[in-house]
Amino acid sequence: MNTLNFNAIKAAHKLQHVDYEFDSEDGILWVYLDSFPRPCVTPELVNDIRSIQRLLEINKGRFPANGNLEPVKYHILDSHVPGVFSLGGDLSYFLHCIRSGDKPAIEKYASNCINAIYPIMVNFNLPIVTISLVRGNALGGGFEIALSGDVIIAERSAQMGFPEILFNLFPGMGAFQMLSRRIGLSSARRMIASGKLYSAEELYDLGVVDMLVDDGNGQEAVYSFISNHSKHWNGHIAIQQIMQKIDQYDYDEIMEICSNTWVNAVFSITEKDVRTISRLIRSQEKFAVYESHLPVVQVTAS
């Protein structure tokens, strides 16, 4: 591995909120969202996601394995937390920033989230297929992360939705754009404004989820999809590139919505909304893990 590239991303970052596995033979990179103390989108999780992504970006879609840089063909988002893909934004962090009036911190958090999710939305501008395997609840920002994949595979017990309207906010990290691509703007607006939690089966019927599988069969479904997809790799990648050209995600638009409209909305909520957030934090705490169950992963040069 190029030492200059390695040093450029400070890959000495110790990844404690993300785990990964790389199958170099088939070019499959599994990235697991494993943040703690709560399985939500913490600033630390976002930083770890970006550390992995920089390895892909700087090395033009290749990943270190067995002393070499091997091409990544499939990027898969998953979670090791039982029953949870991601519970969404770090509400405890939001509440701290709101009460302290720390708008710059929320602005930084918002822009960092966009910079972590946008590369997945556009396939890293590389011939890489992005897949989200949802085996538990994906709420708010967690649902946005799932939507960033080209393909969403969900187990039947999974539930997804945008509860933000319940505390007078909206999902600002690309939800409108990603849902609109799948089900149209009008349907996306209704879903976001409802605050409803949808079952995986409902989302499959709506066209949001691409593959619905029985509980426990998610990983098998991913490999089955890859087996079929790889047989016609050249054609599928050409179609992917055409779709990116016809229906482009506008980075500046997403960033503007997030850093301006969403951030301003955060600092315009009422005390009643703050109390609702406090109740939701207690719900997130039910899934709390106060110590990472992962070994500290050092991204090292090969």
C-alpha positions as CSV (number, residue, x, y, z in Angstrom):
1,M,0.0,0.0,0.0
2,N,1.2,3.5,-0.8
3,T,2.6,4.9,2.5
4,L,1.8,8.4,1.4
5,N,-1.8,7.6,0.8
6,F,-2.0,5.7,4.1
7,N,-0.5,8.6,6.1
8,A,-2.7,11.1,4.3
9,I,-5.8,9.7,5.9
10,K,-4.3,9.2,9.3
11,A,-5.4,5.6,9.2
12,A,-3.9,5.2,12.6
13,H,-7.4,6.2,13.7
14,K,-8.6,3.5,16.0
15,L,-12.0,2.3,14.7
16,Q,-14.2,1.7,17.7
17,H,-17.6,2.5,16.2
18,V,-17.3,0.6,12.9
19,D,-16.2,-2.9,12.2
20,Y,-15.4,-4.3,8.7
21,E,-14.6,-7.5,6.9
22,F,-13.1,-7.7,3.4
23,D,-13.6,-10.7,1.1
24,S,-10.8,-9.8,-1.4
25,E,-11.6,-12.9,-3.5
26,D,-15.1,-11.6,-4.5
27,G,-14.4,-7.9,-3.8
28,I,-17.0,-7.7,-1.0
29,L,-16.5,-5.1,1.8
30,W,-18.8,-5.4,4.8
31,V,-19.0,-2.3,7.0
32,Y,-20.8,-2.7,10.3
33,L,-22.3,0.2,12.2
34,D,-21.5,-0.6,15.8
35,S,-21.6,2.8,17.6
36,F,-21.8,3.0,21.4
37,P,-23.0,3.8,24.0
38,R,-26.1,3.9,21.8
39,P,-26.5,2.4,18.3
40,C,-27.2,5.8,16.7
41,V,-25.4,8.2,14.4
42,T,-22.8,9.7,16.8
43,P,-20.0,12.0,15.7
44,E,-17.6,9.2,16.4
45,L,-19.5,6.8,14.2
46,V,-19.4,9.3,11.3
47,N,-15.7,9.8,11.7
48,D,-15.0,6.0,11.6
49,I,-17.2,5.7,8.5
50,R,-15.2,8.4,6.8
51,S,-11.9,6.7,7.7
52,I,-13.0,3.5,5.9
53,Q,-14.3,5.6,2.9
54,R,-11.1,7.5,2.5
55,L,-9.2,4.2,2.0
56,L,-11.6,3.5,-0.9
57,E,-11.4,7.0,-2.3
58,I,-7.7,7.5,-2.2
59,N,-6.9,4.1,-3.5
60,K,-9.5,4.4,-6.3
61,G,-11.8,1.7,-5.1
62,R,-9.2,-0.7,-3.8
63,F,-8.8,-2.0,-0.3
64,P,-5.8,-3.4,1.6
65,A,-5.7,-7.2,1.8
66,N,-2.9,-9.8,2.1
67,G,-0.2,-7.2,1.4
68,N,-1.9,-5.9,-1.7
69,L,-4.6,-3.4,-2.8
70,E,-7.6,-5.4,-4.1
71,P,-10.6,-4.0,-5.9
72,V,-13.9,-3.6,-4.1
73,K,-17.0,-4.5,-6.1
74,Y,-19.6,-4.5,-3.4
75,H,-19.9,-2.3,-0.4
76,I,-22.4,-3.6,2.2
77,L,-23.7,-1.7,5.3
78,D,-24.9,-3.8,8.2
79,S,-24.9,-3.8,12.0
80,H,-23.8,-6.2,14.7
81,V,-26.3,-4.8,17.2
82,P,-29.2,-7.3,17.6
83,G,-32.5,-5.8,16.4
84,V,-31.0,-2.5,15.4
85,F,-29.5,-1.2,12.1
86,S,-29.3,2.4,13.5
87,L,-31.6,4.4,15.7
88,G,-30.8,7.6,13.9
89,G,-29.4,10.9,15.0
90,D,-27.6,11.2,18.3
91,L,-30.5,12.8,20.2
92,S,-28.4,13.2,23.4
93,Y,-25.8,15.1,21.5
94,F,-28.5,17.2,19.8
95,L,-30.1,18.1,23.1
96,H,-26.7,19.1,24.6
97,C,-26.0,21.4,21.7
98,I,-29.5,22.9,21.8
99,R,-29.4,23.6,25.5
100,S,-25.9,25.1,25.2
101,G,-26.8,27.1,22.1
102,D,-23.9,25.5,20.3
103,K,-25.0,26.0,16.7
104,P,-21.5,25.6,15.2
105,A,-21.3,22.1,16.7
106,I,-24.6,21.1,15.1
107,E,-23.5,22.6,11.8
108,K,-20.3,20.6,11.9
109,Y,-22.2,17.4,12.8
110,A,-24.7,18.0,9.9
111,S,-22.0,18.6,7.3
112,N,-19.9,15.6,8.5
113,C,-23.0,13.4,8.2
114,I,-23.5,14.5,4.6
115,N,-19.9,13.9,3.8
116,A,-20.2,10.4,5.1
117,I,-23.5,9.5,3.4
118,Y,-23.1,11.2,0.0
119,P,-20.2,9.0,-1.2
120,I,-22.4,5.9,-0.7
121,M,-25.3,7.6,-2.6
122,V,-23.0,8.1,-5.6
123,N,-21.2,4.7,-5.4
124,F,-18.0,6.6,-4.5
125,N,-18.0,7.7,-8.1
126,L,-16.6,4.2,-8.8
127,P,-17.8,0.9,-10.3
128,I,-19.0,-0.2,-6.8
129,V,-22.4,-1.5,-5.9
130,T,-23.7,-0.3,-2.5
131,I,-26.0,-2.6,-0.5
132,S,-27.8,-2.0,2.8
133,L,-28.7,-5.0,4.8
134,V,-31.4,-4.0,7.4
135,R,-31.9,-6.6,10.1
136,G,-33.4,-4.4,12.7
137,N,-34.9,-0.9,13.2
138,A,-33.6,1.9,11.0
139,L,-34.9,5.2,12.2
140,G,-34.4,8.8,11.1
141,G,-30.8,9.2,10.1
142,G,-30.4,5.4,10.3
143,F,-33.1,5.1,7.6
144,E,-31.2,7.7,5.5
145,I,-28.1,5.6,5.8
146,A,-30.0,2.5,4.6
147,L,-31.5,4.5,1.7
148,S,-28.0,5.5,0.5
149,G,-27.5,2.0,-0.8
150,D,-28.3,1.0,-4.4
151,V,-30.0,-2.1,-3.0
152,I,-31.9,-2.4,0.3
153,I,-32.3,-6.0,1.6
154,A,-34.5,-6.2,4.7
155,E,-35.5,-9.0,7.0
156,R,-39.2,-9.2,7.8
157,S,-39.0,-8.0,11.4
158,A,-37.1,-4.8,10.5
159,Q,-38.9,-1.5,10.9
160,M,-38.0,1.8,9.3
161,G,-39.3,5.3,9.4
162,F,-38.7,9.0,10.0
163,P,-40.0,10.0,13.5
164,E,-38.5,13.5,13.3
165,I,-41.8,15.2,12.7
166,L,-42.9,14.1,16.2
167,F,-40.4,16.5,17.7
168,N,-41.0,19.2,15.0
169,L,-38.0,18.4,12.8
170,F,-37.4,16.6,9.5
171,P,-34.7,14.2,8.2
172,G,-32.2,16.6,6.6
173,M,-29.4,14.3,5.3
174,G,-30.8,13.4,1.9
175,A,-34.0,11.6,2.8
176,F,-36.2,13.6,0.4
177,Q,-33.8,13.0,-2.5
178,M,-33.2,9.3,-1.9
179,L,-36.9,8.5,-1.2
180,S,-38.0,10.5,-4.2
181,R,-35.7,8.5,-6.5
182,R,-37.5,5.3,-5.2
183,I,-41.1,6.4,-4.8
184,G,-41.5,9.9,-6.2
185,L,-41.5,13.3,-4.4
186,S,-45.2,13.3,-3.4
187,S,-45.0,9.8,-1.7
188,A,-41.7,10.7,-0.1
189,R,-43.2,13.8,1.4
190,R,-46.2,11.9,2.8
191,M,-43.9,9.2,4.3
192,I,-41.6,11.8,6.0
193,A,-44.5,13.9,7.3
194,S,-46.3,10.9,8.7
195,G,-43.7,10.1,11.4
196,K,-44.9,6.5,10.9
197,L,-42.8,3.4,11.6
198,Y,-43.2,1.1,8.6
199,S,-42.7,-2.6,8.5
200,A,-40.2,-4.0,6.0
201,E,-43.0,-5.7,4.2
202,E,-44.9,-2.4,3.8
203,L,-41.8,-0.7,2.4
204,Y,-41.2,-3.6,0.0
205,D,-44.8,-3.1,-1.3
206,L,-44.1,0.6,-1.6
207,G,-40.9,0.0,-3.6
208,V,-38.5,1.3,-1.0
209,V,-37.1,-2.1,0.0
210,D,-35.7,-4.1,-2.9
211,M,-35.6,-7.6,-1.4
212,L,-37.6,-8.9,1.6
213,V,-36.4,-12.0,3.3
214,D,-37.2,-14.0,6.4
215,D,-35.4,-13.3,9.6
216,G,-32.0,-14.8,9.8
217,N,-31.6,-15.0,6.0
218,G,-30.3,-11.5,5.4
219,Q,-26.7,-12.4,4.9
220,E,-27.5,-15.4,2.6
221,A,-29.7,-13.0,0.6
222,V,-26.8,-10.6,0.1
223,Y,-24.6,-13.4,-1.3
224,S,-27.4,-14.7,-3.5
225,F,-27.9,-11.2,-4.9
226,I,-24.2,-10.8,-5.5
227,S,-23.9,-14.2,-7.2
228,N,-26.7,-13.3,-9.7
229,H,-25.5,-9.7,-10.1
230,S,-21.9,-10.5,-10.8
231,K,-22.8,-12.8,-13.7
232,H,-23.8,-9.7,-15.6
233,W,-21.5,-7.2,-13.9
234,N,-20.5,-5.2,-17.0
235,G,-24.2,-4.5,-18.0
236,H,-25.3,-3.7,-14.5
237,I,-22.5,-1.2,-13.9
238,A,-23.3,0.5,-17.2
239,I,-26.9,0.8,-16.1
240,Q,-25.8,2.2,-12.8
241,Q,-23.6,4.8,-14.5
242,I,-26.5,5.8,-16.8
243,M,-28.9,6.2,-13.8
244,Q,-26.3,8.4,-12.0
245,K,-26.1,10.7,-15.1
246,I,-29.9,10.9,-15.6
247,D,-30.9,11.3,-11.9
248,Q,-27.9,12.9,-10.2
249,Y,-27.8,13.6,-6.5
250,D,-26.8,17.3,-6.1
251,Y,-24.3,17.5,-3.3
252,D,-24.6,21.3,-3.0
253,E,-28.4,21.0,-2.7
254,I,-28.3,18.3,0.0
255,M,-25.6,20.3,1.9
256,E,-27.6,23.5,1.7
257,I,-30.8,21.8,3.0
258,C,-28.9,20.2,5.8
259,S,-26.6,23.0,6.9
260,N,-29.2,25.7,6.6
261,T,-32.8,24.6,6.7
262,W,-32.2,21.6,9.0
263,V,-29.8,23.4,11.4
264,N,-32.1,26.4,11.6
265,A,-35.1,24.1,12.3
266,V,-33.1,22.4,15.1
267,F,-32.7,25.7,16.9
268,S,-36.3,26.7,16.4
269,I,-38.0,23.9,18.2
270,T,-40.0,24.5,21.4
271,E,-39.5,23.4,25.0
272,K,-42.3,20.9,24.4
273,D,-40.3,19.4,21.5
274,V,-37.3,19.2,23.7
275,R,-39.3,17.2,26.2
276,T,-40.3,14.8,23.4
277,I,-36.6,14.4,22.4
278,S,-35.8,13.6,26.1
279,R,-38.4,10.8,26.0
280,L,-37.0,9.4,22.8
281,I,-33.5,9.5,24.3
282,R,-34.8,7.2,27.0
283,S,-36.0,4.9,24.2
284,Q,-32.6,4.9,22.6
285,E,-31.1,4.1,26.0
286,K,-32.9,0.8,26.0
287,F,-30.4,-0.4,23.4
288,A,-27.4,1.2,25.2
289,V,-24.1,-0.6,25.1
290,Y,-21.7,1.1,27.5
291,E,-18.6,-0.6,26.2
292,S,-17.8,-1.4,22.7
293,H,-18.2,-5.1,22.0
294,L,-15.6,-4.8,19.2
295,P,-11.9,-5.1,19.4
296,V,-10.1,-1.9,18.6
297,V,-9.5,-2.1,14.9
298,Q,-6.3,-0.4,13.7
299,V,-6.4,0.3,10.0
300,T,-2.8,-0.6,9.1
301,A,-0.8,-0.4,6.0
302,S,-0.1,-3.7,4.3
